[in-house]
């Protein structure tokens, strides 16, 4: 049985407060590695990606660090085994972000949302409160749906880039979360194995995702299959490394189909089906074949960042003691046109086939689709 949903059921969302609640980071002093260190040495070496030395000194002098519950403002305080350290990151105003979310599908197990571009899915970096996850939690706490009464566990089961709009699937129970996460992981694990058994299994995948994208240049082929591995490289402002096209990376597969070519504007509208879920996969794959997404501030031809020269060590710091925002583009920067348009999956408990569609932004519609709407 096929269940199809194309129109939003409703919308929800609460305006963001001016400041978030700040964050608390806890550490326990270990005999083997930390005992005997000074407070400043501990933080400036263990968390050097968070702030430069002078930034950590400022945080200590501000009274933002406690040892066993007591504020300590002496950077040279000696740490001993068993001490409990807590760093309080003070509340800050997060960058502007939309907050309204459309509900495309909902039952007792899961909810599919239409995420607007500019909204981050999970906490990270400057966005700790202004996220989809926080809106889901606020909705559950208000009891505005069945979330609270069903032993809910409202959480996204995959990610969309901050600048990407469209379908985001979220689980409402722990059982659904486990099943849906397995669906996504299963599709990714099959990439790179060309055995007949896995090819047949791939055809019976329990979830498939189709995106719309607008790219620079004119694609000559009507259909393209991209099998470029994706790995990481060191990049300023991205602590865990930037995802790029890399021969030594993990397998990834994207199926691209041209929908419309605009020679006057030198751009092409494409549909992309991904059979793996590597971070920024579509942006990397399309740039790898020479057609970066229109407006993408980060990825250039070849699936590499536009600015690849290593940045010198910058010891300047922001008002809260942390590093200044990187001068170069980072993955969360917006400006490109990418939309998660359709998602087909087997329901995690009923096995019913569900097809969900998120309406297209005007710029990602074909001329025929625009005329039909008019």
N, C-alpha and C positions, 0 to 999 in steps of 0.2 A: 504494500500500500504506500502511495506517495502523498505526502502532505506538503503543499506549497504555500509559502507566505511571501507577499510582495509589498503589502502596505503596512506602515507602522501601526502598532496597537495603541501606543501612548508614548508620552515623554516624561522624563523625570530629571531632577537635578536641583541642587541647592547652590546659591551664590557662594563664592569663596570668601572666607573672612579675610580681612586686610593682611593679618599676619598668621603664619602657621603656629603650631605649638612648640616648635623647636624639637630637638632630639637629645636623647641620653644614650651614651655609649659606655658600656661597662667592661672592665678588664680585671683579671685576677693576677697578682704577681706570682710568677713561677720561680722556684728555687734554681732550676737549671739555667735559665736564660735571663731573667729579669732582676732577680735579687741582687742588690748592690748598685744598680744603676741609679742615676739621678732622675728626677721627675722629667726634666726637659729632655734628657737623652732618650728616655723611654718613648715619649710621644714623638719627638722629631725624627727618630729613626724608624719606629714601628709604623707610624702614620705619616710618612713624608709625602705621600700623594695627597694628603688632606690640606697641608699647610707647610710653608717654609719655616725655618728655625725661628725667625722673628715673629711669625704669626703665632706659633705655639707659646712663645714667651708672653705675647700679649694676652692670650687666653688664660694662661696661668695667673698673670698679674690681675686680670679681671675677676678672678675668683670663680672661673668656670670649671675647675677640676677639684674634686673631693677625694680624700683618702680615708677610707673607713668612715664615711659620712661627714668628715670635717673638711671645710674649705682650706686648701693649702695654696699660698701665693709665693712660696719659695721654690724657684726653679731647680735649685740644687738639693732639694730634699731627697734623702736616700730611701730607696724602696727596699722593703723586706718581704720575705716569703709570706704569702697568705694575705697580703694587703688587697683591699678592694678599691679599685680606681673607677671613678665615674667622670666622664667629660660631658658637660652640658653645652650643646650647640644652641645658641640663643635663637629665639623666634625670628623669622625674617619674612619679608614679602616676596613671595614667589612670582616669577614672570607671569604675565597675563595668559590665561587659558580659558577656552570655552567650558561650560559646565553642563549644558543640557544634553541628554542622551535619549535617542529614540529606541523604543523597544520593538524589535522586529518579530520576535517569537518568545514565548514564555510558557513553561509548565512547571511542575513540581521539582524537576531535576535540573533544568538549565534555562538560561536566558540568553538571547542573542541581541546584541545592541548595535546601533549604527553610530560608530564613534566619529566625532568631527575631527578634522585635521587640526593640529595644534594642542590636542589633549594627550598627555602621557598616560600609558596604561598602568604601570606599576611605579612605586616610589624609586627615585634615583636622582642623584645630582641635586640640582636646585629645586626639583619637583618632588617634595615629600608628601604634600597634602593634595595638591591640585592634580589628581589622578582619577582614572576610572574606578580603581579599587576603592578609593575613599568615597566616591558617590554611591557605589554599591553598598558599602558598609553603613553610610548614613541612611540610605533607603531602608535597609533591613532594620536598623535601630528604631526607625519611625513606625515600623509595622505597616508600611503602605502596600505591602504585597504579602504573599504567602511565605516569604523568605524566613521570617522569624519562627513561624509555627511548624516548619518542616525540618527542624534540626539543621538549619541552613549553614552553608559554608560558601557564601557568595565570593567567587574569585575567578578572574580570567584564566583560561587554560592555555592560551597562546598569546603572542604579542603582535601588535601592529606598531610600526614606527610612529613617533609623535606627529610627523607630518602626513601620515597616511590616514585616510578616512575609510569608513565602511564597516563591514561585519566583524564584530568581536564576539566570540563565543565564551560564555562564562558558566561555570558550574554552580549549582545551588546546594548540593550535598557533597559530602566527601566521597561517596560511592561514584557519583557522576563525574567528579573531578578525576578520580583514578581512571575511569573508563575513557573519558574524552582525551586526557593527556596521553593515554596509551594509543589512541587512534592517531594522534599527531605524530607521536614518536615512531609508530609502526611505519607510516609513510616515509619518513626520513630514513629509517634504517634499511629500507629496501633499495634505496638509490645506490648505485655502484655495484650491485650484484646482478649480473646479466644471466644468471641461470634460468632455465625454463620455468622451474618451480616458482622462483621469485617474480618472474615476469607475469605468470598467471595470477599470483597473489596480488601483484600490483594492480591488475585489472579489477580486483575485488576489494580495493581499498575502501575503508569505512568512512573516509572523509576526503573531500576534494574541494579545492579553493580556486576561484577564478577572479582575476583582478583586471581592472582597466588602467592603462597608463598612457601618457602622452610623452613622446620622445623627440629628441632633436634629430633632424635629418630624415631622409626618405629611405625606408627599408625596401630593398629590391625584391627580396623573396616574400612570398605570401605567408609561408609558415617556416619557422625556425625552431629547432630543438637545441637548447644550450646545456652542455654538460660540463661546465667549468667548476672545478673545486673551489671552495671558499675557506680561507684561513685568516689568521690575524697577523698584524705587524705593529711595531711600536709606533705610537703617534701622540703628539703633544695634546694633553687635555683628556686623553682616554686611557685611564689607568690599566684596564685589562687588555688593551690593544684594540686596534681598529680592524674590522672585518673587511677583507679585500679579496680580489681574485688571486688565487695562489695555487701553484701546481702541487704543493705539499699539503693543501688544505683538505677538508672533508668533502665527499661527493655531494653534488647539488644538481638538480635538473629542473629546467623551466621550458615550457612549451609556449611559444609566441606565435600569435596569429594576427596579421595585419587586418584592421577593420576599415581604415580610411587613410588616404595619403593627401597631404596638403602641400603641393609643390610651391605655392605662393608664399606660405609661411615657413616652408622647409621643416615640416614636422609630420609625425605619423602617429595615428591613434591605434593602439594595439590592445589585444586581449592576451593575458598571460595566465596559464595554469601551472601552478607549482606542485611538484610531487615530493618536495622536501621543504623543510622550514628553516633554512639557515638565516641568521640575522641579516637584514637588508639585502636579501637574495635577489629580488627583482631589480633593485637599483644597481647592484653590482653586475648582474648578468647582462642587462641591457647596455650598460656603459662598457662592459667587456667587449661586446660586438661592435662598438663604435657609435652607439646611440644612447647617450645618457638621458635620463628623464629631464624633460624641459623644466628648468628652474632649480635643478638639484644643485645646492651650493657645495656639495662635498665630492661626489664621485665624477670622475672624468673618463675619457676614452681609455679602455684597457682595464676597467674595474679597479682603478687606483684613485687615491685622493688627488685633488688638484694641486694641493701644496704638500709635497712629500719630504722637503728638506727638514731635518731634525731641528727642533727649536732649542735655542740656548736656554740654560737653566735660569729661570726668572724667579728672583727672590722677593719681588714685590708682592704685597698681599692686600686683600680686600678689607673692608671695615670689620668683618667678623674674624679676621686672622687667616682665612683661607686664601688660596691662590685667586688671582684675578681670573675672570672668564677668559679662556683661550682666544687669542686674536684670530686663529684659523678656524674654519668651519669644523663642526663636530656632528656626529650622527643624528642628534636630536634636532638639528636645525631644519626648519621647514622651507617651503617654497616650491617643492616639486608637486607633480600631479599623479597621484597613485591612489586607487580606490579598491577596496575589497568588495567586489560586486556581488558574487554569488558563492554560496557554500552549500554543499550537499553532504549529508551524513546519515549514518544509521543511528537511530536514537539509542542512547546508552542503556536503557532498560527495556524498551519495547521492541527494538530493532526495526521500527518503522523508518522508512526513508523520508527524511525531511529536506526540503529544498528552500533555502532562505535567500532573498534578494534584497539588496540595499539600493535604493534609487540612486541614479548617477548624478554627479555634479554636472552642470550644463557644459562645461569645457570638455568633459569626457564622453559626451554623447556624439553619435554619428549624426550626419545631416538628416538622414531619414528618421532617426529617433527624435530629433528636435522637431521636425515637421509634424510627426505623429502626435506629439504632446501639444503642439499648437492647434 
